[in-house]
C-alpha cells in the first residue's frame, strides 16, 4: 500500500482510505483528509517530519507517522 508519507515533493495523489487503527485517524478525517480527495505533498522538512500537504485549498502539516495512515493511489 502506498501512503501519503511516500509521496515526493510536488506529487499529487487521490486518497483511497484512512487507516482507522491509527490513534490520530479521527483528527485526520476532521482536517478534511477523506476518501476521494486529491492531496499534494508541498514539502518535507529535515528528516521528513513533519510533512506539508495541500488539500481543499489549505495547507496542513502533520507528522510522518500520521501521514502513513493515509492510503493513496
mmJSON file of the N, C-alpha and C atoms, coordinates in Angstrom:
{"data_MODEL":{"atom_site":{
"group_PDB":["ATOM","ATOM","ATOM","ATOM","ATOM","ATOM","ATOM","ATOM","ATOM","ATOM","ATOM","ATOM","ATOM","ATOM","ATOM","ATOM","ATOM","ATOM","ATOM","ATOM","ATOM","ATOM","ATOM","ATOM","ATOM","ATOM","ATOM","ATOM","ATOM","ATOM","ATOM","ATOM","ATOM","ATOM","ATOM","ATOM","ATOM","ATOM","ATOM","ATOM","ATOM","ATOM","ATOM","ATOM","ATOM","ATOM","ATOM","ATOM","ATOM","ATOM","ATOM","ATOM","ATOM","ATOM","ATOM","ATOM","ATOM","ATOM","ATOM","ATOM","ATOM","ATOM","ATOM","ATOM","ATOM","ATOM","ATOM","ATOM","ATOM","ATOM","ATOM","ATOM","ATOM","ATOM","ATOM","ATOM","ATOM","ATOM","ATOM","ATOM","ATOM","ATOM","ATOM","ATOM","ATOM","ATOM","ATOM","ATOM","ATOM","ATOM","ATOM","ATOM","ATOM","ATOM","ATOM","ATOM","ATOM","ATOM","ATOM","ATOM","ATOM","ATOM","ATOM","ATOM","ATOM","ATOM","ATOM","ATOM","ATOM","ATOM","ATOM","ATOM","ATOM","ATOM","ATOM","ATOM","ATOM","ATOM","ATOM","ATOM","ATOM","ATOM","ATOM","ATOM","ATOM","ATOM","ATOM","ATOM","ATOM","ATOM","ATOM","ATOM","ATOM","ATOM","ATOM","ATOM","ATOM","ATOM","ATOM","ATOM","ATOM","ATOM","ATOM","ATOM","ATOM","ATOM","ATOM","ATOM","ATOM","ATOM","ATOM","ATOM","ATOM","ATOM","ATOM","ATOM","ATOM","ATOM","ATOM","ATOM","ATOM","ATOM","ATOM","ATOM","ATOM","ATOM","ATOM","ATOM","ATOM","ATOM","ATOM","ATOM","ATOM","ATOM","ATOM","ATOM","ATOM","ATOM","ATOM","ATOM","ATOM","ATOM","ATOM","ATOM","ATOM","ATOM","ATOM","ATOM","ATOM","ATOM","ATOM","ATOM","ATOM","ATOM","ATOM","ATOM","ATOM","ATOM","ATOM","ATOM","ATOM","ATOM","ATOM","ATOM","ATOM","ATOM","ATOM","ATOM","ATOM","ATOM","ATOM","ATOM","ATOM","ATOM","ATOM","ATOM","ATOM","ATOM","ATOM"],
"id":[1,2,3,4,5,6,7,8,9,10,11,12,13,14,15,16,17,18,19,20,21,22,23,24,25,26,27,28,29,30,31,32,33,34,35,36,37,38,39,40,41,42,43,44,45,46,47,48,49,50,51,52,53,54,55,56,57,58,59,60,61,62,63,64,65,66,67,68,69,70,71,72,73,74,75,76,77,78,79,80,81,82,83,84,85,86,87,88,89,90,91,92,93,94,95,96,97,98,99,100,101,102,103,104,105,106,107,108,109,110,111,112,113,114,115,116,117,118,119,120,121,122,123,124,125,126,127,128,129,130,131,132,133,134,135,136,137,138,139,140,141,142,143,144,145,146,147,148,149,150,151,152,153,154,155,156,157,158,159,160,161,162,163,164,165,166,167,168,169,170,171,172,173,174,175,176,177,178,179,180,181,182,183,184,185,186,187,188,189,190,191,192,193,194,195,196,197,198,199,200,201,202,203,204,205,206,207,208,209,210,211,212,213,214,215,216,217,218,219],
"type_symbol":["N","C","C","N","C","C","N","C","C","N","C","C","N","C","C","N","C","C","N","C","C","N","C","C","N","C","C","N","C","C","N","C","C","N","C","C","N","C","C","N","C","C","N","C","C","N","C","C","N","C","C","N","C","C","N","C","C","N","C","C","N","C","C","N","C","C","N","C","C","N","C","C","N","C","C","N","C","C","N","C","C","N","C","C","N","C","C","N","C","C","N","C","C","N","C","C","N","C","C","N","C","C","N","C","C","N","C","C","N","C","C","N","C","C","N","C","C","N","C","C","N","C","C","N","C","C","N","C","C","N","C","C","N","C","C","N","C","C","N","C","C","N","C","C","N","C","C","N","C","C","N","C","C","N","C","C","N","C","C","N","C","C","N","C","C","N","C","C","N","C","C","N","C","C","N","C","C","N","C","C","N","C","C","N","C","C","N","C","C","N","C","C","N","C","C","N","C","C","N","C","C","N","C","C","N","C","C","N","C","C","N","C","C","N","C","C","N","C","C"],
"label_atom_id":["N","CA","C","N","CA","C","N","CA","C","N","CA","C","N","CA","C","N","CA","C","N","CA","C","N","CA","C","N","CA","C","N","CA","C","N","CA","C","N","CA","C","N","CA","C","N","CA","C","N","CA","C","N","CA","C","N","CA","C","N","CA","C","N","CA","C","N","CA","C","N","CA","C","N","CA","C","N","CA","C","N","CA","C","N","CA","C","N","CA","C","N","CA","C","N","CA","C","N","CA","C","N","CA","C","N","CA","C","N","CA","C","N","CA","C","N","CA","C","N","CA","C","N","CA","C","N","CA","C","N","CA","C","N","CA","C","N","CA","C","N","CA","C","N","CA","C","N","CA","C","N","CA","C","N","CA","C","N","CA","C","N","CA","C","N","CA","C","N","CA","C","N","CA","C","N","CA","C","N","CA","C","N","CA","C","N","CA","C","N","CA","C","N","CA","C","N","CA","C","N","CA","C","N","CA","C","N","CA","C","N","CA","C","N","CA","C","N","CA","C","N","CA","C","N","CA","C","N","CA","C","N","CA","C","N","CA","C","N","CA","C","N","CA","C","N","CA","C","N","CA","C","N","CA","C"],
"label_alt_id":[null,null,null,null,null,null,null,null,null,null,null,null,null,null,null,null,null,null,null,null,null,null,null,null,null,null,null,null,null,null,null,null,null,null,null,null,null,null,null,null,null,null,null,null,null,null,null,null,null,null,null,null,null,null,null,null,null,null,null,null,null,null,null,null,null,null,null,null,null,null,null,null,null,null,null,null,null,null,null,null,null,null,null,null,null,null,null,null,null,null,null,null,null,null,null,null,null,null,null,null,null,null,null,null,null,null,null,null,null,null,null,null,null,null,null,null,null,null,null,null,null,null,null,null,null,null,null,null,null,null,null,null,null,null,null,null,null,null,null,null,null,null,null,null,null,null,null,null,null,null,null,null,null,null,null,null,null,null,null,null,null,null,null,null,null,null,null,null,null,null,null,null,null,null,null,null,null,null,null,null,null,null,null,null,null,null,null,null,null,null,null,null,null,null,null,null,null,null,null,null,null,null,null,null,null,null,null,null,null,null,null,null,null,null,null,null,null,null,null],
"label_comp_id":["UNK","UNK","UNK","UNK","UNK","UNK","UNK","UNK","UNK","UNK","UNK","UNK","UNK","UNK","UNK","UNK","UNK","UNK","UNK","UNK","UNK","UNK","UNK","UNK","UNK","UNK","UNK","UNK","UNK","UNK","UNK","UNK","UNK","UNK","UNK","UNK","UNK","UNK","UNK","UNK","UNK","UNK","UNK","UNK","UNK","UNK","UNK","UNK","UNK","UNK","UNK","UNK","UNK","UNK","UNK","UNK","UNK","UNK","UNK","UNK","UNK","UNK","UNK","UNK","UNK","UNK","UNK","UNK","UNK","UNK","UNK","UNK","UNK","UNK","UNK","UNK","UNK","UNK","UNK","UNK","UNK","UNK","UNK","UNK","UNK","UNK","UNK","UNK","UNK","UNK","UNK","UNK","UNK","UNK","UNK","UNK","UNK","UNK","UNK","UNK","UNK","UNK","UNK","UNK","UNK","UNK","UNK","UNK","UNK","UNK","UNK","UNK","UNK","UNK","UNK","UNK","UNK","UNK","UNK","UNK","UNK","UNK","UNK","UNK","UNK","UNK","UNK","UNK","UNK","UNK","UNK","UNK","UNK","UNK","UNK","UNK","UNK","UNK","UNK","UNK","UNK","UNK","UNK","UNK","UNK","UNK","UNK","UNK","UNK","UNK","UNK","UNK","UNK","UNK","UNK","UNK","UNK","UNK","UNK","UNK","UNK","UNK","UNK","UNK","UNK","UNK","UNK","UNK","UNK","UNK","UNK","UNK","UNK","UNK","UNK","UNK","UNK","UNK","UNK","UNK","UNK","UNK","UNK","UNK","UNK","UNK","UNK","UNK","UNK","UNK","UNK","UNK","UNK","UNK","UNK","UNK","UNK","UNK","UNK","UNK","UNK","UNK","UNK","UNK","UNK","UNK","UNK","UNK","UNK","UNK","UNK","UNK","UNK","UNK","UNK","UNK","UNK","UNK","UNK"],
"label_asym_id":["A","A","A","A","A","A","A","A","A","A","A","A","A","A","A","A","A","A","A","A","A","A","A","A","A","A","A","A","A","A","A","A","A","A","A","A","A","A","A","A","A","A","A","A","A","A","A","A","A","A","A","A","A","A","A","A","A","A","A","A","A","A","A","A","A","A","A","A","A","A","A","A","A","A","A","A","A","A","A","A","A","A","A","A","A","A","A","A","A","A","A","A","A","A","A","A","A","A","A","A","A","A","A","A","A","A","A","A","A","A","A","A","A","A","A","A","A","A","A","A","A","A","A","A","A","A","A","A","A","A","A","A","A","A","A","A","A","A","A","A","A","A","A","A","A","A","A","A","A","A","A","A","A","A","A","A","A","A","A","A","A","A","A","A","A","A","A","A","A","A","A","A","A","A","A","A","A","A","A","A","A","A","A","A","A","A","A","A","A","A","A","A","A","A","A","A","A","A","A","A","A","A","A","A","A","A","A","A","A","A","A","A","A","A","A","A","A","A","A"],
"label_entity_id":["1","1","1","1","1","1","1","1","1","1","1","1","1","1","1","1","1","1","1","1","1","1","1","1","1","1","1","1","1","1","1","1","1","1","1","1","1","1","1","1","1","1","1","1","1","1","1","1","1","1","1","1","1","1","1","1","1","1","1","1","1","1","1","1","1","1","1","1","1","1","1","1","1","1","1","1","1","1","1","1","1","1","1","1","1","1","1","1","1","1","1","1","1","1","1","1","1","1","1","1","1","1","1","1","1","1","1","1","1","1","1","1","1","1","1","1","1","1","1","1","1","1","1","1","1","1","1","1","1","1","1","1","1","1","1","1","1","1","1","1","1","1","1","1","1","1","1","1","1","1","1","1","1","1","1","1","1","1","1","1","1","1","1","1","1","1","1","1","1","1","1","1","1","1","1","1","1","1","1","1","1","1","1","1","1","1","1","1","1","1","1","1","1","1","1","1","1","1","1","1","1","1","1","1","1","1","1","1","1","1","1","1","1","1","1","1","1","1","1"],
"label_seq_id":[1,1,1,2,2,2,3,3,3,4,4,4,5,5,5,6,6,6,7,7,7,8,8,8,9,9,9,10,10,10,11,11,11,12,12,12,13,13,13,14,14,14,15,15,15,16,16,16,17,17,17,18,18,18,19,19,19,20,20,20,21,21,21,22,22,22,23,23,23,24,24,24,25,25,25,26,26,26,27,27,27,28,28,28,29,29,29,30,30,30,31,31,31,32,32,32,33,33,33,34,34,34,35,35,35,36,36,36,37,37,37,38,38,38,39,39,39,40,40,40,41,41,41,42,42,42,43,43,43,44,44,44,45,45,45,46,46,46,47,47,47,48,48,48,49,49,49,50,50,50,51,51,51,52,52,52,53,53,53,54,54,54,55,55,55,56,56,56,57,57,57,58,58,58,59,59,59,60,60,60,61,61,61,62,62,62,63,63,63,64,64,64,65,65,65,66,66,66,67,67,67,68,68,68,69,69,69,70,70,70,71,71,71,72,72,72,73,73,73],
"pdbx_PDB_ins_code":[null,null,null,null,null,null,null,null,null,null,null,null,null,null,null,null,null,null,null,null,null,null,null,null,null,null,null,null,null,null,null,null,null,null,null,null,null,null,null,null,null,null,null,null,null,null,null,null,null,null,null,null,null,null,null,null,null,null,null,null,null,null,null,null,null,null,null,null,null,null,null,null,null,null,null,null,null,null,null,null,null,null,null,null,null,null,null,null,null,null,null,null,null,null,null,null,null,null,null,null,null,null,null,null,null,null,null,null,null,null,null,null,null,null,null,null,null,null,null,null,null,null,null,null,null,null,null,null,null,null,null,null,null,null,null,null,null,null,null,null,null,null,null,null,null,null,null,null,null,null,null,null,null,null,null,null,null,null,null,null,null,null,null,null,null,null,null,null,null,null,null,null,null,null,null,null,null,null,null,null,null,null,null,null,null,null,null,null,null,null,null,null,null,null,null,null,null,null,null,null,null,null,null,null,null,null,null,null,null,null,null,null,null,null,null,null,null,null,null],
"Cartn_x":[0.834,0.0,0.88,0.49,1.202,0.522,1.312,0.753,1.174,0.509,0.849,2.283,2.806,4.188,5.196,4.79,5.686,5.713,4.89,4.85,6.139,6.477,7.609,7.099,7.958,7.549,6.96,5.797,5.11,4.209,4.241,3.43,2.003,1.053,-0.359,-0.853,-1.858,-2.452,-3.87,-4.652,-6.032,-6.097,-6.808,-6.945,-7.905,-7.465,-8.288,-9.003,-8.253,-8.862,-7.928,-8.476,-7.715,-7.663,-6.469,-6.304,-6.831,-7.96,-8.609,-7.923,-6.91,-6.146,-5.224,-4.924,-4.065,-4.835,-4.24,-4.929,-5.328,-4.67,-4.966,-5.971,-6.548,-7.428,-8.59,-9.187,-10.336,-9.915,-8.787,-8.293,-7.96,-7.366,-7.026,-8.288,-9.328,-10.605,-11.196,-11.082,-11.605,-10.854,-9.578,-8.795,-9.247,-10.065,-10.544,-9.893,-9.051,-8.42,-9.397,-10.285,-11.325,-11.15,-11.616,-11.503,-12.09,-11.358,-11.788,-11.133,-10.58,-9.936,-8.536,-8.158,-6.808,-5.918,-4.725,-3.76,-2.464,-1.693,-0.376,0.613,1.732,2.791,3.579,3.5,4.181,5.636,5.902,7.288,7.489,8.73,9.163,10.218,10.154,11.187,12.375,13.347,14.543,14.16,14.701,14.376,12.957,12.323,10.98,9.889,10.029,8.999,9.027,7.985,6.67,6.613,5.438,5.169,4.068,4.117,3.09,2.302,0.983,0.091,-0.871,-1.198,-2.255,-3.494,-4.614,-5.89,-7.012,-7.971,-9.151,-8.805,-7.754,-7.396,-6.652,-6.17,-5.417,-4.169,-3.278,-2.047,-2.105,-1.895,-1.92,-0.572,0.033,1.272,0.94,1.572,1.353,2.618,2.663,3.812,3.796,4.966,5.1,4.27,4.257,3.505,2.004,1.487,0.076,-0.149,0.779,0.651,0.708,1.355,1.422,0.073,-0.905,-2.232,-3.154,-2.669,-3.448,-3.033,-3.922,-3.651,-4.039,-3.104,-3.337,-3.115,-3.594,-3.372,-2.778],
"Cartn_y":[-1.189,0.0,1.253,2.204,3.466,4.469,5.196,6.157,7.575,8.543,9.948,10.248,9.523,9.73,9.322,8.52,8.055,8.968,10.008,10.909,11.72,12.135,13.036,14.467,15.406,16.816,17.209,17.843,18.265,17.209,16.003,14.908,14.971,14.68,14.65,13.211,12.955,11.616,11.738,10.701,10.651,9.751,10.204,9.421,8.26,7.052,5.854,5.553,5.59,5.357,5.836,5.924,6.284,5.057,4.705,3.565,3.956,3.421,3.787,3.188,2.369,1.822,2.888,3.917,4.993,5.826,6.116,6.912,8.31,8.829,10.161,10.15,9.007,8.884,9.869,10.03,10.948,12.382,12.803,14.158,14.339,13.32,13.388,13.572,12.84,12.988,14.381,14.905,16.238,17.33,17.099,18.051,18.08,17.104,17.061,16.004,15.178,14.086,12.927,12.992,11.979,11.264,10.02,9.28,10.062,10.046,10.737,12.094,12.665,13.975,13.854,14.868,14.911,15.703,15.191,15.888,16.07,17.045,17.28,17.482,16.783,16.983,18.213,19.268,20.512,20.495,19.997,19.978,18.992,18.588,17.728,18.508,18.475,19.153,18.21,18.699,17.913,16.609,15.501,14.157,13.728,14.426,14.082,14.129,14.967,15.06,16.446,17.254,16.971,17.155,16.851,16.975,18.014,18.775,19.773,19.342,19.255,18.837,19.949,20.043,20.937,20.083,20.524,19.829,20.834,20.787,21.653,23.132,23.575,24.985,25.457,24.555,24.934,24.07,24.465,23.707,23.154,21.854,21.163,20.476,20.691,19.998,18.888,17.748,16.628,15.793,15.009,14.129,12.986,12.48,11.378,10.177,9.892,8.752,8.891,10.128,10.35,10.187,10.704,10.618,9.155,8.311,6.896,6.207,6.821,6.215,6.647,7.512,7.964,7.124,6.244,5.353,6.103,6.16,6.902,6.029,6.539,5.879,6.879],
"Cartn_z":[0.0,0.0,0.0,-0.784,-0.86,0.071,0.818,1.759,1.391,2.014,1.775,2.184,3.144,3.587,2.517,1.543,0.483,-0.736,-0.75,-1.893,-1.97,-3.181,-3.393,-3.366,-3.073,-3.052,-4.403,-4.369,-5.588,-6.195,-5.681,-6.225,-5.687,-6.56,-6.185,-6.164,-5.333,-5.251,-4.729,-4.979,-4.508,-3.279,-2.259,-1.036,-1.286,-0.96,-1.099,0.212,1.33,2.639,3.734,4.933,6.124,7.016,7.461,8.364,9.74,10.112,11.372,12.596,12.397,13.522,14.129,13.356,13.837,14.859,16.016,17.033,16.557,15.525,15.007,13.855,13.541,12.373,12.418,13.563,13.661,13.351,13.892,13.643,12.163,11.558,10.138,9.297,9.621,8.911,9.134,10.343,10.64,9.888,9.575,8.781,7.33,6.917,5.543,4.683,5.262,4.522,4.446,3.46,3.311,1.972,1.887,0.628,-0.542,-1.662,-2.866,-3.056,-1.998,-2.097,-2.697,-3.458,-4.009,-3.051,-2.791,-1.953,-2.726,-2.302,-2.893,-1.756,-1.829,-0.841,-1.263,-0.457,-0.795,-0.361,0.831,1.296,2.433,2.549,3.655,4.409,5.708,6.472,6.675,7.367,7.643,8.333,7.926,8.413,8.03,7.068,6.554,7.609,8.6,9.646,10.249,10.132,9.575,8.05,7.495,6.066,5.879,4.785,4.493,3.258,3.416,2.33,1.962,0.674,0.208,0.001,0.595,0.438,0.613,-0.278,-0.215,-0.06,-0.747,-0.732,0.506,1.315,2.513,2.64,3.522,3.768,5.187,5.299,6.587,6.789,7.949,8.295,9.279,9.099,10.018,10.123,11.168,11.384,10.368,10.094,9.137,9.584,10.873,11.407,11.112,11.153,10.806,9.31,8.496,7.033,6.565,7.331,6.967,7.066,7.718,7.82,6.678,5.781,4.632,3.434,2.995,1.861,0.574,-0.379,-1.619,-2.846,-3.975,-5.265,-6.229],
"occupancy":[1.0,1.0,1.0,1.0,1.0,1.0,1.0,1.0,1.0,1.0,1.0,1.0,1.0,1.0,1.0,1.0,1.0,1.0,1.0,1.0,1.0,1.0,1.0,1.0,1.0,1.0,1.0,1.0,1.0,1.0,1.0,1.0,1.0,1.0,1.0,1.0,1.0,1.0,1.0,1.0,1.0,1.0,1.0,1.0,1.0,1.0,1.0,1.0,1.0,1.0,1.0,1.0,1.0,1.0,1.0,1.0,1.0,1.0,1.0,1.0,1.0,1.0,1.0,1.0,1.0,1.0,1.0,1.0,1.0,1.0,1.0,1.0,1.0,1.0,1.0,1.0,1.0,1.0,1.0,1.0,1.0,1.0,1.0,1.0,1.0,1.0,1.0,1.0,1.0,1.0,1.0,1.0,1.0,1.0,1.0,1.0,1.0,1.0,1.0,1.0,1.0,1.0,1.0,1.0,1.0,1.0,1.0,1.0,1.0,1.0,1.0,1.0,1.0,1.0,1.0,1.0,1.0,1.0,1.0,1.0,1.0,1.0,1.0,1.0,1.0,1.0,1.0,1.0,1.0,1.0,1.0,1.0,1.0,1.0,1.0,1.0,1.0,1.0,1.0,1.0,1.0,1.0,1.0,1.0,1.0,1.0,1.0,1.0,1.0,1.0,1.0,1.0,1.0,1.0,1.0,1.0,1.0,1.0,1.0,1.0,1.0,1.0,1.0,1.0,1.0,1.0,1.0,1.0,1.0,1.0,1.0,1.0,1.0,1.0,1.0,1.0,1.0,1.0,1.0,1.0,1.0,1.0,1.0,1.0,1.0,1.0,1.0,1.0,1.0,1.0,1.0,1.0,1.0,1.0,1.0,1.0,1.0,1.0,1.0,1.0,1.0,1.0,1.0,1.0,1.0,1.0,1.0,1.0,1.0,1.0,1.0,1.0,1.0,1.0,1.0,1.0,1.0,1.0,1.0],
"B_iso_or_equiv":[0.0,0.0,0.0,0.0,0.0,0.0,0.0,0.0,0.0,0.0,0.0,0.0,0.0,0.0,0.0,0.0,0.0,0.0,0.0,0.0,0.0,0.0,0.0,0.0,0.0,0.0,0.0,0.0,0.0,0.0,0.0,0.0,0.0,0.0,0.0,0.0,0.0,0.0,0.0,0.0,0.0,0.0,0.0,0.0,0.0,0.0,0.0,0.0,0.0,0.0,0.0,0.0,0.0,0.0,0.0,0.0,0.0,0.0,0.0,0.0,0.0,0.0,0.0,0.0,0.0,0.0,0.0,0.0,0.0,0.0,0.0,0.0,0.0,0.0,0.0,0.0,0.0,0.0,0.0,0.0,0.0,0.0,0.0,0.0,0.0,0.0,0.0,0.0,0.0,0.0,0.0,0.0,0.0,0.0,0.0,0.0,0.0,0.0,0.0,0.0,0.0,0.0,0.0,0.0,0.0,0.0,0.0,0.0,0.0,0.0,0.0,0.0,0.0,0.0,0.0,0.0,0.0,0.0,0.0,0.0,0.0,0.0,0.0,0.0,0.0,0.0,0.0,0.0,0.0,0.0,0.0,0.0,0.0,0.0,0.0,0.0,0.0,0.0,0.0,0.0,0.0,0.0,0.0,0.0,0.0,0.0,0.0,0.0,0.0,0.0,0.0,0.0,0.0,0.0,0.0,0.0,0.0,0.0,0.0,0.0,0.0,0.0,0.0,0.0,0.0,0.0,0.0,0.0,0.0,0.0,0.0,0.0,0.0,0.0,0.0,0.0,0.0,0.0,0.0,0.0,0.0,0.0,0.0,0.0,0.0,0.0,0.0,0.0,0.0,0.0,0.0,0.0,0.0,0.0,0.0,0.0,0.0,0.0,0.0,0.0,0.0,0.0,0.0,0.0,0.0,0.0,0.0,0.0,0.0,0.0,0.0,0.0,0.0,0.0,0.0,0.0,0.0,0.0,0.0],
"pdbx_formal_charge":[null,null,null,null,null,null,null,null,null,null,null,null,null,null,null,null,null,null,null,null,null,null,null,null,null,null,null,null,null,null,null,null,null,null,null,null,null,null,null,null,null,null,null,null,null,null,null,null,null,null,null,null,null,null,null,null,null,null,null,null,null,null,null,null,null,null,null,null,null,null,null,null,null,null,null,null,null,null,null,null,null,null,null,null,null,null,null,null,null,null,null,null,null,null,null,null,null,null,null,null,null,null,null,null,null,null,null,null,null,null,null,null,null,null,null,null,null,null,null,null,null,null,null,null,null,null,null,null,null,null,null,null,null,null,null,null,null,null,null,null,null,null,null,null,null,null,null,null,null,null,null,null,null,null,null,null,null,null,null,null,null,null,null,null,null,null,null,null,null,null,null,null,null,null,null,null,null,null,null,null,null,null,null,null,null,null,null,null,null,null,null,null,null,null,null,null,null,null,null,null,null,null,null,null,null,null,null,null,null,null,null,null,null,null,null,null,null,null,null],
"auth_seq_id":[1,1,1,2,2,2,3,3,3,4,4,4,5,5,5,6,6,6,7,7,7,8,8,8,9,9,9,10,10,10,11,11,11,12,12,12,13,13,13,14,14,14,15,15,15,16,16,16,17,17,17,18,18,18,19,19,19,20,20,20,21,21,21,22,22,22,23,23,23,24,24,24,25,25,25,26,26,26,27,27,27,28,28,28,29,29,29,30,30,30,31,31,31,32,32,32,33,33,33,34,34,34,35,35,35,36,36,36,37,37,37,38,38,38,39,39,39,40,40,40,41,41,41,42,42,42,43,43,43,44,44,44,45,45,45,46,46,46,47,47,47,48,48,48,49,49,49,50,50,50,51,51,51,52,52,52,53,53,53,54,54,54,55,55,55,56,56,56,57,57,57,58,58,58,59,59,59,60,60,60,61,61,61,62,62,62,63,63,63,64,64,64,65,65,65,66,66,66,67,67,67,68,68,68,69,69,69,70,70,70,71,71,71,72,72,72,73,73,73],
"auth_comp_id":["UNK","UNK","UNK","UNK","UNK","UNK","UNK","UNK","UNK","UNK","UNK","UNK","UNK","UNK","UNK","UNK","UNK","UNK","UNK","UNK","UNK","UNK","UNK","UNK","UNK","UNK","UNK","UNK","UNK","UNK","UNK","UNK","UNK","UNK","UNK","UNK","UNK","UNK","UNK","UNK","UNK","UNK","UNK","UNK","UNK","UNK","UNK","UNK","UNK","UNK","UNK","UNK","UNK","UNK","UNK","UNK","UNK","UNK","UNK","UNK","UNK","UNK","UNK","UNK","UNK","UNK","UNK","UNK","UNK","UNK","UNK","UNK","UNK","UNK","UNK","UNK","UNK","UNK","UNK","UNK","UNK","UNK","UNK","UNK","UNK","UNK","UNK","UNK","UNK","UNK","UNK","UNK","UNK","UNK","UNK","UNK","UNK","UNK","UNK","UNK","UNK","UNK","UNK","UNK","UNK","UNK","UNK","UNK","UNK","UNK","UNK","UNK","UNK","UNK","UNK","UNK","UNK","UNK","UNK","UNK","UNK","UNK","UNK","UNK","UNK","UNK","UNK","UNK","UNK","UNK","UNK","UNK","UNK","UNK","UNK","UNK","UNK","UNK","UNK","UNK","UNK","UNK","UNK","UNK","UNK","UNK","UNK","UNK","UNK","UNK","UNK","UNK","UNK","UNK","UNK","UNK","UNK","UNK","UNK","UNK","UNK","UNK","UNK","UNK","UNK","UNK","UNK","UNK","UNK","UNK","UNK","UNK","UNK","UNK","UNK","UNK","UNK","UNK","UNK","UNK","UNK","UNK","UNK","UNK","UNK","UNK","UNK","UNK","UNK","UNK","UNK","UNK","UNK","UNK","UNK","UNK","UNK","UNK","UNK","UNK","UNK","UNK","UNK","UNK","UNK","UNK","UNK","UNK","UNK","UNK","UNK","UNK","UNK","UNK","UNK","UNK","UNK","UNK","UNK"],
"auth_asym_id":["A","A","A","A","A","A","A","A","A","A","A","A","A","A","A","A","A","A","A","A","A","A","A","A","A","A","A","A","A","A","A","A","A","A","A","A","A","A","A","A","A","A","A","A","A","A","A","A","A","A","A","A","A","A","A","A","A","A","A","A","A","A","A","A","A","A","A","A","A","A","A","A","A","A","A","A","A","A","A","A","A","A","A","A","A","A","A","A","A","A","A","A","A","A","A","A","A","A","A","A","A","A","A","A","A","A","A","A","A","A","A","A","A","A","A","A","A","A","A","A","A","A","A","A","A","A","A","A","A","A","A","A","A","A","A","A","A","A","A","A","A","A","A","A","A","A","A","A","A","A","A","A","A","A","A","A","A","A","A","A","A","A","A","A","A","A","A","A","A","A","A","A","A","A","A","A","A","A","A","A","A","A","A","A","A","A","A","A","A","A","A","A","A","A","A","A","A","A","A","A","A","A","A","A","A","A","A","A","A","A","A","A","A","A","A","A","A","A","A"],
"auth_atom_id":["N","CA","C","N","CA","C","N","CA","C","N","CA","C","N","CA","C","N","CA","C","N","CA","C","N","CA","C","N","CA","C","N","CA","C","N","CA","C","N","CA","C","N","CA","C","N","CA","C","N","CA","C","N","CA","C","N","CA","C","N","CA","C","N","CA","C","N","CA","C","N","CA","C","N","CA","C","N","CA","C","N","CA","C","N","CA","C","N","CA","C","N","CA","C","N","CA","C","N","CA","C","N","CA","C","N","CA","C","N","CA","C","N","CA","C","N","CA","C","N","CA","C","N","CA","C","N","CA","C","N","CA","C","N","CA","C","N","CA","C","N","CA","C","N","CA","C","N","CA","C","N","CA","C","N","CA","C","N","CA","C","N","CA","C","N","CA","C","N","CA","C","N","CA","C","N","CA","C","N","CA","C","N","CA","C","N","CA","C","N","CA","C","N","CA","C","N","CA","C","N","CA","C","N","CA","C","N","CA","C","N","CA","C","N","CA","C","N","CA","C","N","CA","C","N","CA","C","N","CA","C","N","CA","C","N","CA","C","N","CA","C","N","CA","C","N","CA","C","N","CA","C","N","CA","C"],
"pdbx_PDB_model_num":[1,1,1,1,1,1,1,1,1,1,1,1,1,1,1,1,1,1,1,1,1,1,1,1,1,1,1,1,1,1,1,1,1,1,1,1,1,1,1,1,1,1,1,1,1,1,1,1,1,1,1,1,1,1,1,1,1,1,1,1,1,1,1,1,1,1,1,1,1,1,1,1,1,1,1,1,1,1,1,1,1,1,1,1,1,1,1,1,1,1,1,1,1,1,1,1,1,1,1,1,1,1,1,1,1,1,1,1,1,1,1,1,1,1,1,1,1,1,1,1,1,1,1,1,1,1,1,1,1,1,1,1,1,1,1,1,1,1,1,1,1,1,1,1,1,1,1,1,1,1,1,1,1,1,1,1,1,1,1,1,1,1,1,1,1,1,1,1,1,1,1,1,1,1,1,1,1,1,1,1,1,1,1,1,1,1,1,1,1,1,1,1,1,1,1,1,1,1,1,1,1,1,1,1,1,1,1,1,1,1,1,1,1,1,1,1,1,1,1]
}}}
